[in-house]
């Protein structure tokens, strides 16, 4: 999976911000599952920057939820709550 995500990211850089944003979203999940939380947050932030350009509220909500989960796993509960609430607000817009 990691190799496929990496190749998609290379294509995204050359052809499409949308594909690149989706690649960042998947990179963040992969790093979260490997407990590489700093990397997961890095890719979540990159994805949020791009998804915000397109006002893609579904993907923004997914990444806010992901950030909430990562922060929760790091026992950063107040920050986690903030992103969880933001994701729920986004979900109500969909």
Backbone bond lengths (Angstrom), bond angles and torsions (degrees), N, CA, C in turn:
res aa  C-N    CA-C-N  psi(-1)  N-CA   C-N-CA  omega(-1)  CA-C   N-CA-C  phi
1 X - - - 1.458 - - 1.535 110.76 -
2 X 1.310 115.30 -39.66 1.466 119.07 -177.07 1.528 111.41 -62.07
3 X 1.324 117.05 -41.15 1.456 120.83 179.31 1.523 112.43 -65.76
4 X 1.312 116.38 -40.26 1.462 120.69 178.92 1.521 110.42 -65.53
5 X 1.325 117.05 -43.67 1.462 120.75 178.90 1.528 109.84 -62.83
6 X 1.315 116.47 -40.66 1.468 120.06 179.20 1.533 110.92 -62.07
7 X 1.336 116.86 -45.93 1.476 120.27 179.98 1.525 110.88 -64.07
8 X 1.329 117.70 -39.00 1.470 120.51 177.68 1.522 110.26 -63.25
9 X 1.321 116.69 -37.40 1.456 120.41 177.45 1.512 112.28 -63.28
10 X 1.318 116.21 -39.26 1.463 119.78 177.54 1.521 110.99 -64.76
11 X 1.315 116.43 -41.66 1.469 120.17 176.83 1.525 110.67 -64.49
12 X 1.327 115.78 -42.13 1.466 120.48 -178.81 1.515 111.96 -60.56
13 X 1.315 116.97 -40.06 1.464 120.15 179.18 1.518 111.92 -61.90
14 X 1.315 115.14 -33.50 1.459 119.46 -178.05 1.526 113.47 -85.24
15 X 1.337 117.98 -28.54 1.455 119.47 -168.45 1.521 116.48 -123.79
16 X 1.328 118.91 -31.26 1.456 117.59 -168.67 1.530 112.15 -156.80
17 X 1.328 115.69 123.60 1.465 119.81 173.13 1.518 111.14 -63.16
18 X 1.324 116.32 -33.41 1.464 120.33 -179.91 1.529 110.89 -64.45
19 X 1.321 116.82 -46.00 1.465 120.77 177.38 1.520 110.59 -64.45
20 X 1.308 117.11 -39.72 1.459 120.73 178.62 1.529 110.33 -63.62
21 X 1.322 117.75 -41.70 1.469 121.38 178.54 1.525 110.79 -61.75
22 X 1.330 116.43 -43.54 1.465 119.96 178.65 1.522 111.11 -64.87
23 X 1.317 116.45 -36.08 1.464 120.75 176.92 1.521 110.51 -64.51
24 X 1.324 116.83 -43.57 1.463 120.10 176.93 1.527 111.00 -60.49
25 X 1.350 115.95 -41.13 1.470 119.60 179.03 1.528 109.92 -58.59
26 X 1.331 117.06 -45.21 1.458 120.62 -178.51 1.529 111.93 -71.38
27 X 1.315 116.97 -35.49 1.473 120.25 174.48 1.528 109.97 -60.01
28 X 1.313 116.86 -40.77 1.471 118.85 -178.86 1.523 110.60 -64.13
29 X 1.328 117.13 -38.81 1.469 120.34 177.87 1.519 110.81 -65.25
30 X 1.310 116.52 -45.48 1.463 120.91 179.86 1.528 110.90 -58.06
31 X 1.330 116.77 -46.68 1.465 119.98 -179.70 1.524 111.61 -68.77
32 X 1.319 117.50 -34.69 1.474 119.56 176.39 1.519 109.92 -61.38
33 X 1.333 116.36 -45.53 1.460 120.41 -178.39 1.525 112.43 -65.79
34 X 1.321 116.93 -24.97 1.462 120.95 177.30 1.533 111.69 -91.54
35 X 1.345 116.88 7.36 1.467 123.67 -178.73 1.525 111.86 59.74
36 X 1.311 116.60 31.58 1.467 123.16 174.63 1.529 106.78 -101.10
37 X 1.327 114.53 74.41 1.458 120.55 -166.78 1.526 113.83 -68.21
38 X 1.317 118.27 -35.87 1.468 119.35 178.26 1.529 110.62 -63.45
39 X 1.307 116.67 -43.12 1.462 120.39 178.35 1.529 110.80 -66.76
40 X 1.317 116.39 -40.14 1.466 120.04 178.34 1.521 111.04 -60.49
41 X 1.324 116.38 -42.12 1.461 120.10 178.98 1.526 110.81 -68.10
42 X 1.319 117.52 -38.43 1.456 121.09 178.37 1.529 110.64 -57.76
43 X 1.328 116.52 -49.98 1.457 120.01 -178.23 1.525 111.99 -70.28
44 X 1.318 117.18 -33.43 1.469 119.39 175.69 1.529 110.14 -62.23
45 X 1.315 116.55 -42.90 1.476 120.50 178.95 1.523 111.60 -63.94
46 X 1.336 117.24 -42.33 1.467 119.83 178.55 1.525 110.36 -62.85
47 X 1.321 116.32 -41.64 1.460 120.04 178.11 1.518 111.94 -64.06
48 X 1.319 116.51 -42.31 1.468 120.18 178.93 1.523 111.84 -60.25
49 X 1.324 115.97 -40.46 1.473 119.33 178.63 1.524 111.08 -58.05
50 X 1.327 115.81 -45.08 1.462 119.25 -177.64 1.526 112.71 -75.32
51 X 1.324 117.17 -43.13 1.468 119.55 179.62 1.526 111.01 -63.34
52 X 1.318 117.19 -31.36 1.462 120.59 178.36 1.529 111.16 -65.19
53 X 1.327 116.66 -33.96 1.469 120.21 177.79 1.526 111.58 -59.82
54 X 1.338 116.15 -32.16 1.465 121.41 -176.94 1.532 112.51 -101.85
55 X 1.329 115.90 3.17 1.469 121.57 -177.85 1.534 111.43 52.84
56 X 1.321 115.84 42.47 1.460 122.89 179.45 1.533 108.49 -85.16
57 X 1.336 115.71 84.97 1.459 120.23 -172.64 1.529 112.95 -66.70
58 X 1.327 118.31 -29.46 1.460 119.68 178.03 1.527 110.48 -64.64
59 X 1.319 116.84 -49.03 1.463 120.02 -179.88 1.524 112.01 -68.04
60 X 1.330 116.87 -35.34 1.463 119.92 175.85 1.520 109.63 -61.98
61 X 1.337 116.56 -43.81 1.460 120.89 178.35 1.526 111.63 -60.64
62 X 1.325 116.36 -42.18 1.470 120.62 178.64 1.526 110.13 -59.90
63 X 1.322 116.33 -44.60 1.470 119.11 -177.93 1.522 111.95 -73.10
64 X 1.323 118.54 -32.85 1.464 119.84 173.26 1.531 109.95 -63.10
65 X 1.329 116.46 -42.55 1.471 119.90 177.69 1.517 111.18 -63.22
66 X 1.325 115.81 -39.41 1.461 119.81 178.61 1.526 110.56 -63.36
67 X 1.345 116.10 -44.66 1.462 119.29 178.41 1.529 110.19 -62.16
68 X 1.323 117.17 -39.94 1.466 120.74 178.16 1.527 110.40 -59.72
69 X 1.318 116.63 -43.91 1.466 121.23 179.98 1.532 111.17 -63.54
70 X 1.318 116.93 -45.32 1.462 120.74 -179.78 1.521 110.44 -61.84
71 X 1.311 116.25 -45.96 1.470 120.10 179.53 1.526 110.98 -63.67
72 X 1.319 116.82 -38.05 1.464 121.03 176.55 1.527 110.50 -61.41
73 X 1.331 116.17 -45.06 1.465 120.74 179.32 1.524 112.28 -63.78
74 X 1.340 116.47 -24.17 1.459 121.67 177.06 1.532 111.24 -91.52
75 X 1.317 116.48 6.52 1.467 123.08 -179.24 1.533 112.21 62.25
76 X 1.325 116.57 30.27 1.464 122.91 176.29 1.531 106.54 -101.12
77 X 1.327 114.12 70.49 1.452 121.37 -165.10 1.526 114.25 -66.76
78 X 1.310 118.17 -39.98 1.462 119.97 -178.85 1.530 110.87 -66.49
79 X 1.320 116.49 -42.96 1.467 119.84 176.70 1.527 110.53 -64.25
80 X 1.318 115.86 -39.55 1.461 120.90 178.20 1.529 110.53 -60.21
81 X 1.307 116.87 -45.05 1.467 121.87 -179.77 1.523 110.28 -59.73
82 X 1.321 116.71 -41.92 1.459 121.20 179.89 1.533 111.04 -57.18
83 X 1.325 117.71 -48.70 1.459 120.62 -178.48 1.523 111.80 -72.30
84 X 1.319 116.86 -32.30 1.460 119.88 176.61 1.527 110.34 -64.00
85 X 1.316 116.46 -44.90 1.467 120.14 178.29 1.528 111.15 -64.50
86 X 1.319 117.33 -39.74 1.462 121.02 178.27 1.540 110.21 -62.76
87 X 1.321 116.93 -40.96 1.468 120.59 178.37 1.524 110.63 -64.00
88 X 1.331 116.55 -41.47 1.465 119.42 178.95 1.519 111.25 -64.07
89 X 1.334 117.18 -39.25 1.464 119.55 176.37 1.522 110.99 -63.03
90 X 1.334 116.45 -41.87 1.462 120.05 177.87 1.527 110.92 -62.18
91 X 1.331 116.50 -41.78 1.461 120.31 -179.84 1.519 111.48 -61.21
92 X 1.312 116.74 -31.94 1.469 119.09 -179.10 1.536 111.24 -72.96
93 X 1.342 117.58 -14.29 1.457 121.66 178.33 1.529 112.31 -87.48
94 X 1.319 116.01 -16.49 1.476 120.26 -174.02 1.520 109.84 -78.97
